[in-house]
Structures are given as C-alpha cells and as structure tokens.
Amino acid sequence: MSTAAQTAIATTSAPAAVGPYSQAVSTGEGPGATVYVSGQVPLDPATGKLVDGGIQVQAERVLMNIGAILEAAGLGYEHVVKTTVLLADIADFAAVNEVYARFFTGAVLPARAAFQVAALPLGAGVEIEAVALRP
C-alpha cells in the first residue's frame, strides 16, 4: 500500500508482521528519502517461529531479517543511519554487540540506542529496529 508520501515495503524473505504494521515504510524513492524498518524479533521467515539458540543466534537472525527488508527496499546495511536495540536482559549487551559488529562495518556506523525491556514479543531475547536513508 502506498500514498503520495509513503510506501510500505514487504518481502517474504523476512517474517511477516506479527501485528497491524508494515515490515518497513519508505517516505519516498529519491535521495534523502527515509526507510523505517519495524522492530524485528528473531523469527525464521520460513516457519514464522522463534529461532532456537542463544542470544547471538537470535541477534544474527534479527539482523538477517533487517537485511532482507533493506534489500527489498533496494538498500543495504551501509544505508542504515540509526538503530534501536531492545534486550530482554541487558547482560546480553556485549554478546549482541559482537554479532552487530559483523553486519555494520562501514566507516560511519549507525547511531544507536539500547535498552533493557520487561519483555519482548514471543519471548524473544532481542528486537532491533532500523532507520535507513536512500542515497
């Protein structure tokens, strides 16, 4: 669905939304347009189920899902300007950072905030949302 100012981004290469929201929304197609990627939890796109494994496996799946959505928008990790990381346990911060650093490797890394929250959807350990800028 789209309007003059916004377009929904959707791909089957990332999990379907688990609520009434878009996987991502773009504010336009031209340079400087912003793409807002909804928070991703570690769901396997093929099964729609939470991945098995510890926090690093979960973080990797989340970032792969974000990558699939960015690709559907014609973008990559290098276009991300801001992320928000939500953790069920702040003690997982360093472990998530190790995985995060494998995906974001450019000279200019995204701005970021990280928070511990009381709970995440479906019992996930991590959720990440992203904002990207069209070149």
N, C-alpha and C positions, 0 to 999 in steps of 0.2 A: 504494500500500500504506500502511496506517496501523496504529498501535497506539493504546492509550489515551493515550499521551503524545506521539506524534509522527505526522506525516502527510507523505508525500512530495508534493512539488509538481512537476508536469510540464507542459510546453507544447510544442507543435510550432512555436511562434514563436521558439524558441531551439534551438540544436543539441542533438541527442541526446547523452547522456553517452558519452564515448569509453572508459569503463571501468565497473567494477562500483560505481556510485554514483548517487545521485539528483541531479537538477538543483538541487533545494533540499529542505530538510526544515523543517517548522514544528513547534514544540513545543506548539502549541495554536491555538485560534481567538480567544480572548478578549484583552482589553487586557493588554499586557505579554508576550504570547507572542513568542517569538523565531523568526525565519526565517533559516536559514543557507543562503546561496546558494553552491553549489560553485564553485570556480575556473573561470572562463570564459576560453577562448582564442578568437582571432578567426576562428571558423568561421562561414561563411554557413549559416544554418539550412536554406535551400532545397537546397543542394548537399552540405553536410557537409564542405566543403573550406575550407582556409585562404584568407582573402580576399587579393586582390592589392593591393599598395600598401605604403607605408612605415609607420612606427610609428604615426603619427597615424591613418591609416586603420584599422590594427589596433586601436588603443585605442578608437576610435569603435565598431567592430563589437563588441568585448568589452562595452562599456558599454550598447550597444543590446540585446545578449543578456541582460545582467543586468536591464535594464528589462523585457524580455518575461517573464522569470521572476518578477520582483517583481509585475508586472501579473497573472500567473496566480495569485499568492498574494493578490491584492486590495490590493497595496501600490504605492508609488511610490518614487522616489529620495529623497524627503523623509523616508522612514521608515528609511533606512539609517543605522546608528549606528557602523559600523566597516567598513573595507575593508583588504585586504592586496593590495598591488601587487607582482607578481613581474616582473622585467625581465631579458631575456637580456643587455642592455647598459645599465648604469647611466647611460651618457651620454645615453640616451633619456629620462631623468627629466623634464627641462623640457618636452620635446615632449609627453609623456604628460600632464603637469600641465595644459597648455593645453587639451587635449581634456576631461580630467576636470572642469575648472572649468566647462565648458558643461553638464554633467549634474548636478553638485551645486552648487546656487545658493542654498540656504536660509540663514537667519540662523545656524543651527547646522550646521556641516559635520561629516561623519563623522570620527571618529578614524581614523588611518591609519598603516600601516607600509609601507615599500617596500624591496625587496631586489633585488640582482642575484643571479641563479642561474646555474649552469653551463649549463643547457639547459632548455627548456620543451617540452611535448608538441607533436609535429607540426612542430617548427621555428618555433613562434610567437615573436614578439618580446616579447609581454606577456601576462600572465594576471592576472585580478583576481577575488578572492572578496569576498563581502559578507555582513554580518550586519544584519538589519533587525528592528525592534521594532513589533509591532502596537499601534496606538493604542487 
